[in-house]
Amino acid sequence: MNIIVSSALIGFAFNMMLLPHKVLSGGVSGIAMILGLVTPLNTGVIIFLLNVPILILGYLKLGNRFIIYSLLSIAVTAVSMQFIPLEAISNDPIMSAIFGGVIVGIATGLIFRSGGSTGGFDIIGMVLTLKKELPLGALIFALNAVVVFISGFVFDWDLALYTMASIYVTGKVIDAIHTRHVKLTLMIITQKGDAVKKKLLSNLVRGITVLDGEGAYTQEKRQVLLTVISRYELPDVKRWVASADPQAFVNITQTVDVMGYFRRS
């Protein structure tokens, strides 16, 4: 349901905020918008057709579930654009670009968090992040730069700058919602080290280092568990630790970088 609502929201932003002012979305959607504006073809149909080869790449690299959710998102966006009127709700292209970018960013980020994508450069960006940890929104923004230049030559450079602003806002909002690239280091100090370790290892595909510790004041023996997780995993890890030892002390810090093997998917 989350993917359906978010995809319809993207269709709304396209038809009522971006397209009426010739402000484009990024990547494949942006290219489809250009073709839709200069040809009699429907933009929603073009988006679907251009995504076919990219979806094949995603299927090979990211798996069945991801592609099914992505296909659902693309289909809902394409269908919603057939029914939502192509009519501006604001006469200000700058405000339309900014708020259209915000809406697309929120919807896209929620789709990512649900395990899908909006197709196009989103899939390419996610494939690239399997190899190297990068902020997905920033990566998509970089990939989308080509759309800005194309729109500048096809229309005019004022519209290209509006497009750049919209894509930039979209990327920033995506990175605020999609935080899988953010890594956290957990230091868990507990008197029930075996129980906490067993709970985490049975639910979490992460390495754990166990150290012996001692309370400086109480001189009680404790165990210190160290592990690195993704930002997405934190709510579950906190719940698992609390269930194994409600009195555990957990220090959570953001990790700048990770060397060596770290499971990214």
N, C-alpha and C positions, 0 to 999 in steps of 0.2 A: 504493500500500500504506500509506503514511504517513497519508493521509486516512482510509482504512478503519479502521485501528487507532485513530487519534485519535477518530474519530466513535463507535466502539464504547466507548471509554473515557468519553466524555461520557454515553452511555446508562447505563453502570455507575454513574457519579457521580449521575445523576438518580435511578435506581431504588433504589440501596442507601445513598445518603447524604442526598440533599436531599428527595425526595418523601416518604419515610416520616415525616419530621419536619415536613412542610408548609413546608420551606424551599425557596423558589422560585429558579429560575434567572432571568436577566434577559430583558427584551424579549418577543419573540413566544413563546419557550419558556416564560417565566414565565406569560404569559397563558394558554398552552395548559395549563400545570400547574394553574392556578386552575380552568379549565373541566373538566379531568380529575378534579379533586378534588371538584367540586360537581355533576358530571353523570356519567352512566354511560359517557360516551365515553372512548375510549382516548387518553391524552396524546400518544403517538407519532403517531397519525392526525391529531389536531388540529394538531400542529406542522407536519405536511406541508401540510395544507389552508390554514393561515394564511400560509404562506410563498409560495403561488402568486403573488399580486399583487406581492409584494416581489421575487420572482425575475424577474418581467417587467421591473421597474424596473432590476434589476441587469443583465439582458441588454442593455437599451438603453444603459446607461452604462458597463458594465465589460467587455462582450464575451462571446463564446461559451465560451471555455475556463474563465473564472471561473465561469460559471453551471453548466457541466457538473460541475465539481469541487464546487460548492456543492450541486447536486442529489444528487450521490453522497454527500456528507456528511450531508445531511438524511435521505436514504433509509436509510443505514446506522444512523444514530441511531434513527430510527423503528423499524426492524426489530429492532435489538438490544434495544430496550425491550420488545418482545413476548416475548423469551426470557429476559432477565435478571429474576430475581424481584424484586418490589417488597417488599423486606425490609431493614430497617435492620441495618447491621453494627456500629453503635454506638448506645448508648442516650443519649448526650450530644448534644443538638441543637447546642450551640455548636461542639463539635469537628467534628461532621458538616458544619456550615455552612462552617467554615474550610477543612477538608481537601477537602470537595466543591468549594468555590470554587477551590482550588489545582489540583485535577485538571482541572476544566473549563477553567481558564485556560491550563494547559499544553497541553491538547489543542487548544483554540481557537487558541492562538498558533502551534502547529505546522501547523494547517490553513491559517492565513493565510500562513505562510511557504511552503507548498506551492502557493499560488496559488488557494485556494478560501476558503470561509467556512462558517459553520454556519447561514447564512440569517438571516432576521429583521432585528433591529436591526444586526447585523454588516454586512449589505449596505448599509443606510441610512448607517451610520457610514463605510463605505469610499467611498460616493458623495460624502458631505460632505467627506472628506479630499482628494478630487480638486480641490476648490475652494480649500481652505485647509489648510495643514500643521498638524495637531493630533495629539497622542498618541491612537491609536485606542482603547486601553483606557479612557482617561479619558473620551473622547467617548461610548463605549458605556455607561459607568457613568452619565453624565449622562442619556442617553436612557432608561436603565432605571429611573430614579427613580420613574417612573409606576407601575411594577410593585410597588414597595415600598408605595406609598400604597394601591393596590388591594388588596394582600394584607393590609394593616392593617385595612381596612374589612371584607373578607370573612372573615378569621380573627381575629387579634388582633395588638396592636402589638408584643408580644414576638417573635412569629414574623416580623413585618415587620422588626424590627431584626436578627434572625438573617439574614433575606434580604439586608438592606443590607450586613451584614458579608461574606456570601458573594459578593455582586456586586462589592464593593470589592476583595476579595482576587483575584477573577477578573480585574478590570481591571488591577490592578497586575502580575499574572503575565503577562497578554497584552502589556503594554508592555515587560516585560523580555525577551520573546521576539520580538515583532513590532516591529522598530526602523526601519521604512522612513521614519518621519517624522524620524529623526535625520539631520542633515546634517553632513558632514565637509569641511573645506578641506584640500587636499593641496598642499604646496609641494615640488616635485621638482627637486632640483639635480643636473644630469647633464652629462657631457661628450659624451653621445650624444643630444642634444636632438631631432634629426630622427627618429632611430629610435624613441625613446620616444613622441614626438608621433604618429608614423604608427601605432604599435601601439595607442595609446589611441583615436585617431580611428576606426580600423577596427573597434573592438570596443565603444566606449563612446559613447552619445549624450549627450555633455556638451561644453560649450565649454571651451577651453583658452587661457589667456593665456601668451605666451612673452616672457620678459624676458632681457636679456643680463646676465650676472653675472661676477664675478671673485673668485677665491680671495684672501683678504686676506694669507695667509701665502705661498702658492705663486705668486700672481699669474697663475694659469692661467685662461684664459677658459672659462666654463661657461654653460649656459643654465638658466634657472629657469622651470619650468612650474607654473602655478597653475590649479587646477580645484576645483569643488565637486561632491561626489557624495553619494549616499545611503549609509547605513550598510550596506545590503545589498550594495552594489557593491564594498565595500572588499576582500574576499578576492580577487576577480577582478582588480581594479586592481593590487594588490600583486604578483600573479603576472605580469601583463602587463609591469609596469615592470621586474621582476627579469629577465624573459626578454629585454628589449631592452637593459638595462644593469644587470648584477648589482652594479655599484659605485655606483649612484645613491643619493643621500641623500634620504630622503623624510620630511618633517615632517607629521604628521597631527594636526589639531586639530578639536575639535567646534565647529560653527558655531551661533551663537545664532539667527540669522535670515537669510533671503535676500530681497533686494528685486529686482524685475525678473523676467524669465522664467526659470523653472526647471522642467524636465520632471519631473512628479511620478509619472507612470504608468510 
